[in-house]
Amino acid sequence: MERRDCGYNVDVDSVMDVDQRQEENEEDQEKVEEDPFLQFVDYARSELLSLEGDPNGDGDGTSGPGWSWIVLRILKTCKAYSCGVTPAILLSELSQTWCEQRRNGAPKKRLELINQLKKEHRRVKLPNTVTIDSIYQKKFLSLNSVLEAVIIDTFVLPGTNIHMLTLGDYWSSNIIDLYLHRRFYDMADLQNGILKRGREIFLTGCYLRSASEGSGYPRLLPTEYLVILLDENQDDDAMLLAAQFCSDSFSSISLDAVNTGASYSFYARIEGIESMEIQGSYGSLQGKRITLVDGDDVRFKFFLWGEQIVLANLFSVGSMLALDKPYIAISAECDTEVSEEFCLEYGTATQLYLVPYIQHEEQVCVTLTPNRHQNSRPLSSCNPSQGLRLSQVSLPRDSQGTIDFSNYPFRSFVVDLRNKMTSVSLYGVVKDIIKEDTKQETVFSLKIADSSGAIWAKLHFSEFWSLGRVSVGHTVFISGLTCISSKQKRLEVSWVENGIGASFINLSCLPALINSYCLHNLSQLSDIFNKTSYAQVCRVWLDPIEYYSVHTRFSHTLCGHFVNKMPSGFLECSFCHKICGAEVVRTFDLKITLADESKKVLAWCTGQTAMDLFQISPEEFDELPEVEQVMYRSSLEKEKFMVALVNCERDGLDDSVSWEITRAYKCD
């Protein structure tokens, strides 16, 4: 691992010099280490940076998310999806959360675009139009509602081909994301698609995904009923209309061409919109009959049926409608009374464009009162030193000289830690953990190691240990660390449970770890001895004949460690050194041989993992007769499991069992 010298060359903006050559050494070492989780973090970061237009991460580090931000969001998603995650799930959650976090700057971005377009906006609202602000206020959207929207941004959810549109309107301060329907994907190409920033659209028939169903903001689910607005005064739109819609007319339709699957594109004025109802053997069918007049003054009927009738909410008499690939039906085969031989319908390949009829709003004069709160100050420009893109990262520094690493774009290592660093994150393996002998507060000292070295960190808790079971060999992620230099010039690293940005997640015990193939590489037992810096996932079978030992004991519910009965008769936790009393639960202390085609390994486990392997609860096992308990191990022979293994050897100690099973699930 690179030994990066983080001796700061700090100016007003606290610019950290980073040696590019040393970063390359770090990358080479990471390839050797091959931690699948870290590899996915790097991949996710590159995908998020592509949303920022910086796919190579060559910017100054301020545009994209910080490394610890990405790790924390991935781990939180893993906790939420205990049955396992896929790259698509993780990347979708990351990108949506990141996009929402960027919304603080979105109103300014929206206003610049909307204000520019609003100068040309002269039409009145359609009858069923609702605003984006009203959606946020009411948390409801009816299927008949119309959105007259402007595309603020377009993007693809990383790791998927799901296209998203960020929409604003002329009357709202909020914006909203729309999952684009697949029938419009060809029109949303990020390079040449017509659905791009600044394009106006009408849409209806939308379902609302509320914030409580996942994201912190509401979103619009895909709808087929979207119309793209064109402006004949814009060169690109005029060229599109001329090239695609002026060669066909209603009179050019022929039966032979229709029967051979020929497609047409028409450009016509909407002359009338009528509701209709057809009675059939299975009930009535609602419809809309739209009368169109083309440039040759030929009239044609365009029909909408069933759910399609909401499309008529987007049309107004006098507007020009461009129909690309409408379905052409023979009138005699339809239950409609029309004089024309053919009629048009909204088919699966049909795309609609609209040049709205401009009905000028009534102009009134009002007296304006100056707003004393309209003063605003532009954002300060970046420091010129940020132009050194490959070698410098700008981080905030307070008046005491403490540097905030919460948005640091790279992974921090033990060797990087220096005085006056805050909001630092570390990813590494627990080498030791002990409880400090203090009476005023609960403090534990944890020794965490990565490939650059190891360091002791003091964990401060408001009342008691609250992180679940953590033991030697477990891979953990800690954020919110603070580094200060003591009077003896020793670096002290501390973590406060309720501190700003404080989090502690034990990766080795996450249920999603062994259920998510994007977060681990399947190893053989013969390989795990060379890979002790993170949890190894193996497919094994149980071999209780080789070695098997099981006992039921009491463990402390807060920390998951075993308790001992003291001479006084009280139960004391071996980890917390706390008198437990009623805070205990019966659990297994299980040692068993694991085997695969390459090797046999003796491992131990406790808690839920032991129950998953043993397939019985401690209480049920204790109730079995002694003979059945002895025979129980034969039922485990050759049972196959996916297991996560960590090396639990303590430095300088000769432990009888070197491997702990932290998670397990039965497989076929």
N, C-alpha and C positions, 0 to 999 in steps of 0.2 A: 504494500500500500504506500502511496506517496507520503513523504514526510514534508508536508507543505509548511513553509515558514510563514506564519501569519503575523510576523512583526509588522505592525501597522504603520503605514505612511499616510496618516490621516490629515486631511485638510478640512475646510469648513463643512463639506458634505460627507466627511468621514468615508473617504474612498479607500477601499482595501486593495492593495496590490496582490495579485494572484499570479504566480509563476505558471505560464502556459506549459512549459516543458514538464513541470511537476504534475500538472493535471493530466498530461498524456501518460505519465508513469502510473498515475492512479487508475486510469482507464485500463491500462494493460493488466494491472494487478486485479482489478475487478473481474476481468475475464477469467483469470485463474481461479478466483474464489467462487464464481458462478452461483451466487445466491439468487435463486429464481425470483424471489420477492423483489430484490433490489433491481434485477433486470427489468421486471415489469414496471417498477417505479420510473426507471429511465425512459422506457417506452412510452408510458403515460405522459410523462413530462414533454417528450418530443411531440406527441399528438396535441397536447394543449398549447404548446408554443406555435404549432401550425395554425391554430385559430387566431393567434396574435400576429400572424405574418412573419414569424421568426422560427421556422422549423428546425434550424440548426442550433438554436439557443445562442446565437452570436450577439444578442443585444446586451444591454447593460444590466440585465437581471431584474429590472423594475417593471417590465411589461407583463411577464408571465407569473404564474404562481410560484411560491417558494417550495423548496424540496420537502420541508417538514409538513407544509400544508397538504401536499399531494399524498404523502405517506399517511397522515392522519385521516384524510377522507377515504382512502382505500381501506384502512383498518376499520373505520366506523361502518363502512358499507359491508365489510366482511362480518362484523358483529350483527348487523341487521339481517343479513342473508346467511344464517347459520348452516343451511343446507348446501351452501356453495355458491360461488360467483363465476361468471364468465368475463372475458375481456370486454364484451359488449356492455354488460351490466356496469362494470367498474368505470369504463370510459364514459358511458352515458351519464352516470352519477357525477363523475368528476367535471365533465364539461358543463352540465347543467348548473351545478353548484358554483363553478367558476364564473359562468355567464351571469348568474344572479348576483354574485359578489361584485361584478363589474357594473352593475346597474346604478351604482352611486354616480358614475360619470355618464350614464346613458341619457338623462334628461337634457344635458347640454348638447350632446351629440344629436339627440332627437330634434331639439329646438332649431339648431342650425339648418337641418335638412327641411323640417316642416315649414319654418319661416320662409325659406327660399321658395318652396312650392306654393305656399299659401298666397303669394302675390298673384299667381295665375289661377287660383281656385275661385271660380265664380258661380258654380252651380249650387242649387239648393239640396238639402238632405233628402234622401229617399224616405218614404213614409215609415218604414220599420227600422230605420237606422238607430243603433245604440252606440254609445261611446265606450272606449276602453276604461275610462274612469268609472263609468257606471257598472261595468262588470266587476271591478275591484270592490265597489261599494256594496253591491247587491249579492255578490258571489253567486250569480245566477245568469244564465243565458238561454233564452228560448230558441228553438230550432227555426222559428220564423224571423228571428232578429237578423238585421243586416249590419255588417261592418264595412264602412268605407275607410279603407286602411291605406297606409303608405308603408312600403317595405323599408325598414331602417337597416336591417342587416340580414344576410343569408349565410348559413354555415351547415356543415355536415357533422353530426355527432361522431366524435372520434371512435374508430374501430367499427363503425357501422356505415351503411349507406343511407341512413335516415336523414332527410333534408329538413332543415328548420328555417322558418322565416320569423324574424323579429319585426313586429308591426307597431306602428303608431297611428294616430289620426290627428285631424286638424283641431280637435276640441279638447284633447286630453293631455295630462302631464305624465300619465303612465304609459308603459309599453307592455306588450304581451307577445309570447312566443307561440307559434303555430307549427304543429307537426304537419308537414306538407303531404298531401295525398299522392300516392305513387303515380297517378295518371298525369301529374304535372312535373315529374322528375326530369324529363327531357328539357323542360323549359326553365329548369333551375340550375343548369350548369353554371358552376362558379365563374367560369371564364367568359362564356358567350351566351348564357341563358337570358331570356327576356325578363324573368323574375329576378330582378336585381335591385340593389339599393336605389331608392327614389321612385320605383315603379308603383303606381297606384293600382289597387285591386278592390273589387267588391267580393264579399263572400257571405254565405248564409248556410244554414243547416249544420251549425257547429255545436258540438258537445264541449262542455267546459270540464277540464280536470282541475278540481279545486286544490288549494295548497295542502289541505289535510291529507290528500291521497298520495303524497310523496314529497314533491318539491316545496320550497318555501314560497313559491309564487304560483298563481293559476296559469294554466296553459290551455290552448285550444287544440282539441283532437282533430285528426284529419277529416276534411270534408271534400266531397266531389264537386260541390257547388261553388265554384270560384270563377270569376270573370276578370279578365285582364283589361285594364283601361288603356286606350291609345289616344294620342293627340295628333291630329292631322297636321298641326303646325310644327311638329318635331320631325326633323329629317329622317331619323331612323324609323319612326312609326309610319311616316308617309311612304317610305321605301318598302316597308313590310306590307302595307296595304296594297301598294301597286304591284308588287311582285307576286303576292300569294292570293289576292282576293279579287283581282280585276279581270282575270281571264275567263272565269265561269259566270254564267248567268242562269236564271231559272229556266229560261227557254232552251238552254243547251243540254238539259238532262234528257237522256235517251234510255229506253227500256233495256236495250242490248247492253249498254255500258253499265247500267245498274246490275244486271244479271251477271256480268263478268267481274263485279267487285270494284268498279272504278270509283274513285273518290273525288269529291268536289269541294270547292271552297267558295262561299258566297259572301257578298257584302250588300246589305240591304237596310232600309229604314224601317223601324218599328212603327206600324200604322195603328195597331190596336192590340189590346190584351183582354181576353175574355175567359171567364171561368166556365167549365162545362162538367157534365157528369154523364157517364155511360152506364146503363144498366146491363148487367150480364147474369149468367146463370149462377154465379157465385157471389152476387151482390153488385154494388155500384163501384165505379172507379172514378176518382176525381181527376180532372185534367185542366190544362190551360191551353187555349188556342191563341197563338200569337200571329197576327197578320203582318207579313213582311212585303216590302215593295223594293224591287231592285232598280238599277239604273236605267233599265229599259221599260220601267213602269209596269213590270209584270208582278202580279201578286201571288204569294205562296203562303201556305199555312205551316207553322212550326209548332209541333205539339209537345207538351210536357205531361207525363203521366205519373200518378202516385206521388211518391216522395219527391219526384223531380219538380213538382209545382212550386217549391220554394225558390227555385231559380228565377221565377217571374218577379220575385220581390226585388231583383237586381236590375230590372228593365224599366224603362219609362218611354212613353210614346214620344216619338220624334228623335230618339237616339238611333245611332247607326250600329248595327250588329254584324260582326264578322264571324261567320260560322266555318270552322275548318273541320272537314270530314264529318258532316252530319249524317245520321242514318237516313237513307232515302227509302221510304215505304210507298207501296202502291196503294193508292187511296181506296180502291175497291176492296182490298183485303182488310181495311181498317173499319172499325165501327164509327166512322165519321162521315158527316154529310158535307163533302167539299166538291167543288166543280172541277178542280184540277186533277190530272191523272196521278200526280205524285204529291206526297207531303213529306215534311222533314220532321225528324225526331232526334232527341238527345241520346246519342249512342255511346258506347264504351270508349270510342276513340275520338269523340267530338271535343273540340276545344273552342271556347268562346272568347271573343274580344269585343270590347264596347267602346264606341266613341260617344260619350254622353251628350245629350241635348242640353245646352246651356240655357237654363231659365234663370235670368238674372234676379237676384234677391232685391227686395225693396231697400233703398238706401235711406237712412235716417241720420239726423245730426244730433249729437249728444255733447254735453259739456264735460270735458275731462278734468278730473282733479288730480294734480300731481301726486304720485306715490312716493312718500319719503323713504320707503324701504326697498327701492329698486336699485340702490347702489350695489354694485358688485365689483369684485376685483379679479382680474384674470389670474390664472394659475401661473406661478413663477416658472421661469424657463429653467431648463436643465443646466446644471453646471457644465462648462465646456470640457471638464476633465472626463465626463461620461462618454466622450467620443472615443475613448480607448476601449473599444468594445470587447476585445478578446482578453484583456488583462485586468479589468477593474470592475468592481461591483459597488454601487452606491448604497450605503446603509445609514439609517438615521442615528444620530448621536445626541444625547441630552447634555444639559449644562454641566453635569458632573463627569462627562467624558465616557459614559457608558454607552456601548454600541448595541443596538437592537438587531438581533439575528432572526427575528420571526419570519421575515421574507427573504432570507438568504437563499439564493437559487440552487446552491449545491449542498451536498451532504457534508455535515461537520464530523470530524474525527477527533478522537481523544487528543492526538498530537496538536490539533489546531487550537485547543483551549488556551485562553489567555485572560489576564486580568481585565475587569470591566467589560465582560460580555454578558448579555442577558437574552432571554428567550431563545436559548440554544437548544438544539435537539441532538440526541445521540441514538444510534441504532447499534446494538451489540448484544453480547452474551453475558449473562450473570455469572461471575466467577466466585462470588461470596456475598453473603448478606447477614448482618448481625444487628441486634437491637442495642441501641446505646443506653447506658445506665443514667437516665435523666429522670427527674421527678416532675419538673415543670411541664414538659411536653413529651409527645411520642415521637421519637427520632430513630430511624434505622439508617445504617451505613450500608450502601450497596456498591460492590465493586463491579464495574461494567467494563468490558473489553471489546475492542474491535481490532482490526488488523494492524492498526498503528500503535497500539498500546492499551494500557488499562488505567483506570482512575477510580478513586472512591468518591461517591456522591452521598451527601446526607439528605435523606427524605424526611420532611417535616409534615406531621399529620395533626389536624386540629383536635382529634380525640383518640382515635385508634387506627390501626392498620386497616386499609380499605381497598386493597388492590387484588384481593383474591389470592390464590396460591401462586407464589413465585419462588423458584428454587434454582439451585446451581445448574447451569447448562441451558436455561431458558433464554430464548431470544426476546428482547424487549425493545420497545421504542419509548423514549422519554422526551417530552418537549417541555419548555418552560424552565430550563436550567439556568442558573445564574453563577457566574464565575467571579470571584474576588480574590485578591491577594491578602493573606494574613499579615500580621505584624512580623512574623518570622519569615516573610517572603515566600510562603508556601501557597500554592493555588488551592483554593477551597471551592468545591462545586456543591451547590445546594438546590433543592427542589421543594417547593411548598405546595401542599395538596390543593389549596384554594387560590393559588397564585394565578396571575394573568397568563393565559395560554398553556397552563399546566395540564399535561395528560400523561398517562402511563398505561401502555397496552402490552400485554404478554402475547406475542405472536404464537408461541409454541403451544398454547392452550386454546387457541381459537378453533371452534368446530369447523369453520369454513376452510381451514388450512388444508386438510386432507381431502376435502370435497371439491377443491378448486384447482384444476390442472394447470391453470395459468400462473399459480403461485408456488408450485413445487415441481421438482423433477423426480420421477420415480427412481429410487436407488435399490441396489441389491445390498444385502447385509455385509457382503465382503467389501463394499465400497465405503461404508459409513465411518470407518476408522480414520480415513483421510479427510473427512469432511465434518469437523466438529464445531464449526463456527456458526452453524444454523441447524434447525431441525431437519432431519432426514425422513422422508416418507417412503415406506417400503410396503410391498405386498408380501405377507408372511402367513405361515400357519403355526398353530400352537403345538408344542412338543412337551407336554407335561411329564412324559415318561423320562425325558432327559433330566429335567429338574423342575420341581414344583413345590412351592411353599405358600400357604395362605393362612392369614390370621385376620380376625376382626378386632379392630381397635377403635378408640374414640379419637376424633379429630376436632380441631377448633373450627367452628363454622366461618369465622372471619378470615382466616388465613389458609385453611386447608391442611395445616400441619398437625402431626400427632400430639396428643396430650399425655402427660405422665402423672401418675398418682404420687403425691408427695407424702412424706412421713406424717404430716399433719392430717392427711386424709383428703386434702383439697386436690383438685385437678389443675395442673399448670401446663400451659402451652409451651412446647419445646422451642417454638419460634418467637412468639410474642413475649414469653415469660410472664404471661398474664394469668391470673386465677380465672378459670373459665366458668365454673358453675354450670348453669343451664345452657351455655353457648357451645355445646358439643353435639356431635352426631356420630353414629356408628359408621365405620367405613372399613374397607379392605386394606390390608398390607399384603400385596400379591407379588410374588417372584415366580417367573416362569420362563421357559426357554422358547425363543422364537426361532423359526427356521425358514429358509427358502432354498433354492437350488444351489446357492453358492456357499452358505455358511449357517452356523447356529450361534445365537447370541443370547446370553442371559440378561433379562431386563426386569424391572420392577415397576409397579404403578399403584395408585391409590385413587380414592374418590370416584367420580363418575366414570373415568377411564377404566378402572378396575371392574366396575359394574358392567360396562359395555363389553369387556372381554369375558367376564365370568357369566354374564347373562342371567344374573340373579342378584337380588339385593342382599346386603349384609344381614338384615333382620331375617329374611327368608332362609338364608344359609345357616344361621345359628339355630333355627328351629328344626333343621334336618337332624335325624339320628346320626350318631357318630359314624356308623357304617356307611350311610349314604353320603356323608361328607367326604369320606375317603374314596368312595367310588365315583364321586362327582367329577374328579379330574379326568377319568377315562372318557367322559362325554365331551371333553374339550379337545381331545386329540384330533389333529388334522383340520380343526376349524380354521377357516381362512379370514384374515383381517387386513385392512389397510391401517397402518399405524404410523404415528409421528414419533421419532426417537431423538432424544437429546443426550449428549454426554454429560453425566452428572458427577464426574470425578472432581473432587476439590483439590486445589493446588497443594502439593506436599502431603496428601493423605492417600492411603491405600484402601480405597473403598472396595467392598466385596462385590458390589454390582455397579458397573460403570455406565449403564444406560437406563434412562427412564422413558417409559411410554407416556407421552403427554396427551395424546388423543388416539382413538381407535374406533373403527366401525366395521361391522361384519360385511364381508363381500362374498360373492359366489365363486 
